[in-house]
Amino acid sequence: MSTCPPYAPFFGFAGVASSVSISLPILHSPVGAAYGTSKAGIGIAGLSLIPVVMSGIIAVYGLVVSVLIAGGLDPSKDYPLYSGFVHLGAGLACGCTGLAAGYAVGIVGDSCVRAYVRESKVFVAMVLILIFAEVLGLYGLIVALIMNTRATGVGCS
């Protein structure tokens, strides 16, 4: 069996797509960011833009990973199946954690901004919880970056 079959780049491109958009049957980081923005959008009326900005950052994580994975795809070189699976895993890691972080930021942002309008003491707790929710997406970005570096040194035999 060849380590560089002609269908290997499919998995790499699936990793690019899964880190940045809706692909395969799984929802990913921009969907989480969009949900977070829509739920926390009430914060614009309450003069607290923090949840809305933090939701948008999650989509940037997916964009960074997709650009790095796409940079490793070169049509003039052989592409190992191992690299395809690693790139797919990196895209899924970033995308799924982006989805979870977006939902967490949206739910926390919505409820905390509503509470902040009534009681200003909630602000510090809101920021701390939003940071913890945002870190979920950051963990996925770090895992995807580590996985992406592992896929570069493999060649075809």
N, C-alpha and C positions, 0 to 999 in steps of 0.2 A: 504494500500500500504506500502511495506517495505521501510525503509530509506536506506537499504543496499542491493539493488538487485545485482544479480551476474554480471550484465553488468556495474556496476559503475566504476570498474578499467579501463574500456575502455577510459573513459573521462580523467582520470588522465594520462594514457599513451599517449593520444592524446595531452595533454598539454605538456608533455615531448618532443614529436616529433615536435610539432609546435614551440617550443622555439628554437630548435636546427637544424632543417632541413626542407626540403620541405615535407609537409604532408597536408592532407586534400586538398582542392583546393586552399589554400592560400600559398603564398611564404613568407619566413621568414628570420631571421637575417643572416644566412650565405650567403643567396642569395644577401642580401643588402651589406654584407661585400665583397663578390666576385665582385659585380658590382663596388663598390667603389675602390677596388684594381685595377680592370682592367682599369677603367677610369683614375685613378690617377697614374697609372703605368708609365706614361710619366715623372713623377717626378723623377724617378730613373735616367733618362738621364739628367734631369735638376738639379740634386744634391739636391733635396728636398724630403726627405723620409717621411716627416710628414704626408701627406695624406694617404700614403700606410700603415703606422703603425696605424693610427687612424682607418682605415678600418678594420684592423685585430682585433682591440680591440672590435669592435661591435660583432663579432662572439663569443668572450669570454663571453659576457653578456648572450647570449643564452645558452652557455655551463653551466654557473653557475646556471641558473634557472633550467635547465633540471636535473642537479645533485641533487639540493635541492628537486625538485618534486619527482624524482625517489627515493630519500631517505625516503619520506613519504609513499611509497607504500610497504606494507609488506604483503606477501601472507598468513601469519599465522593469521592475524587479519582481522576483518570485515572492509570494506571500504565503508563509506557512500557516497551516490549519491551527497550530498552537496560538499564533498571534491573533488569528481571527476569534478564537474562543476567549482569549484574554481580553481583547478589545470589547467583545460583547459583554463579558462580565464587568468590565470597568464602566461601560455605559449603563448597564443595569444597576450597578452599585450607586452611581451618582444619581440616576433617574429615580430610583425607588426611595432613596433617602431624601431627595428633593421633594418628592410627593408627600412623604411623611412630614417633613419640616414645613411645607406649605400649609398643610392641613392644621398642624399644631399652631403655627403663627396666626392663621386665620381665626381659629376658635379662641385662642387666648387673646388676640388683638381685639376681636369683637367684644368679648365679655369684659375685658379690662378697660377698654375705652369707654364703654357704657358706665362702668363703675367709676372711672376717673372723672366723668362729668359730674357725678354726684359727690364724690369724695376725693380730694386731691392727694391724700396720703397713699393712694393705691399706685401712684406713678412709679416709685422705686421698685415695688414688687412686680409691676407690669414689665418694666425693662428687664429685670432679672429673668423672669419666666420667658420672655421673648428671646433673650440671649441663649437660654438653654434649648429652646425650640430651634433656633437658627443653627446651633452647633450640630444638630442631626445632619443637616445638609452639608456642613463643613466636613464632618467625618466621612461622608460618602465621597466628597471631592478628594480628600486625602487618600482614601483607599483606591479610588480610580487612578490617581496619579501614580501611586506605587505600582498598581497593576500594569499601567501603561509602560512604565520603565522596564518591567520584566519582559515585555513582549518584543523589545527591540533587538536583543542579542541573539535571537534564534534564526538559524538559516535552514535552507532546504538541503536534504541529502538524497 
